[in-house]
Amino acid sequence: MAEEAVLGFLQTNEHISDSHEFADSIGVSHTELENLIKSLKGFQIVDAQEITRESWVLTEEGKTYMVNGSPEALFFSAIPPEGISRSNLKEKLGAEIFDIGSKAAAKNRWITFEKDLVKRKVESVQDEVKNVLARINSGAAVGDQVINDLKRRKLIIKQTWKGYSLKKGPKYVSKRKKPETDLTREHIVSGDWKNLEFKEYNLNAEAPQIQAGYLHSLLEVREQIQNIFLEMGFEEMPTNNFVESSFWNFDALFQPQQHPARDSHDTFFLETPASTQNLPEGYLGRVKLVHESGGYGSKGYGYDWKREEAEKNLLRTHTTAVSTRMLYALAQQDTFTPKRYYSIDRVFRNEAVDRTHLAEFHQIEGLICDRGLTLGDLIGVLEDFFSRLGMSKLRFKPAYNPYTEPSMEIFSYHDGLQKWVEVGNSGMFRPEMLLPMGLPEDVNVIAWGLSLERPTMILYGISNIRDLFEPKVDFNLIKSNPICRLGL
């Protein structure tokens, strides 16, 4: 029994220096011994000190190299004295050993390449990688430079070892009695309660902490932004259609069919269903006309507009596609009614992921449709909106959008990155977009869009978007962050 072994050993010895070695000597798992140590420590029978050690251990790839040899040594050994062609050597070794071994052997200046022929530059080599891996595996020490090289090649990883050292505690006994936890009727009737040892109750012990859920930072900021829109009198748009047609996502926004944003390198197109025929015919004809030959004071783009391009299905690249649907529905009403719309939902872009970009993110969309709106109204609404969000450092930069004129990019200062970061885009929707819908000529629409992730990064001081969204999220950050206070 592990308890008898521990208490018996301490009876004749001053301490147990390593719980792992002791567990091996008595034939029990360290986990079982660790649970016993915690119990004995709780009753002050032993005094246990936690000890931590770090060591380098071989990865699976490192173990393979230790047994079979490193790729560079295998590469060198496979070259006959007269040399060998690259293709034959690759077939002989396999693609993986060939690729890794050729680079390492060339770096070590063991080989030379003469056109398609691979030849040796030295007569023999020592497989130092294999040797040093064997030394590490046996627990021998090696130099820092060697460790760094092997770590870079992912042949070793650092392993943290935790154990305990033990000595007698203030209440040490060579054999402890199991204390009773309850006083029963049988104890009282028989009178044996006088000779029993009862477990002490710790009346000062705290109850286990209740684990509650925590809102993700994105959800906190999203809720705050939603409340801001509602306070400003906006109405939420339905955004439950992630799949859109190119017509609503691009064509209805007066974005030409040859625009680079409609390329597969920027947009996720669907294979099944690849297209849709459910489009409003009259509106589609007016959109086709304004693209090809203009109208409403515009010259258009002067190209042959193709319906099959407009029918292609895709994952929406912006929630402005939803705004287009809502404005078209508004234009079909008998009497025009001014509206303020907003939405917050996911959009998709086929672009590389880096510290400030994701392929899937949230877009915040806001628009006001009314008579007599100007660029000054847009700037005023944006300053009001972002000040409520707690972002008072704003700059506006003229920009070009196919569906807005004038257009402005919105920048906010990021204290963590120590630079101005683009947080959104804005503008006034063009007549070529609004008038084919059937809206009155004196009606203007001011609109803006921004990501949810970048304002959240600014408000929480996060410099890498992958720390906020995706598998690298730190749950301690979510748990410990205070509720984001937006506005005054």
Secondary structure, 3 states (H helix, E strand, C coil): CHHHHHHHHHHHCCEECCHHHHHHHHCCCHHHHHHHHHHHHHCCCEEEEEEEEEEEEECHHHHHHHHHCCHHHHHHHCCCCCCEEHHHHHHHHCHHHHHHHHHHHHHCCCEEEECCEEEECCCCCCCHHHHHHHHHHCCCCCCHHHHHHHHHCCCEEEEEEEEEEEEECCCCCCCCCCCECCCCHHHHHHCHHHHCCECCCCCCCCCCCCCCCCCCHHHHHHHHHHHHHHHCCCEECCCCCCEEEHHHHCHHHCCCCCCHHHCCCCCCECCCCCECCCCCHHHHHHHHHHHHCCECCECCCCCCCCHHHHCEEEECCCCHHHHHHHHHHHHCCCCCCCEEEEEEEEEECCCCCECCECCEEEEEEEEEEEECCCHHHHHHHHHHHHHHCCCCCEEEEEEEECCEEEEEEEEEEECCCCEEEEEEEEEEECHHHHHHHCCCCCEEEEEEEEECHHHHHHHHCCCCHHHCCCCCCCHHHHHHCCCCCCCC
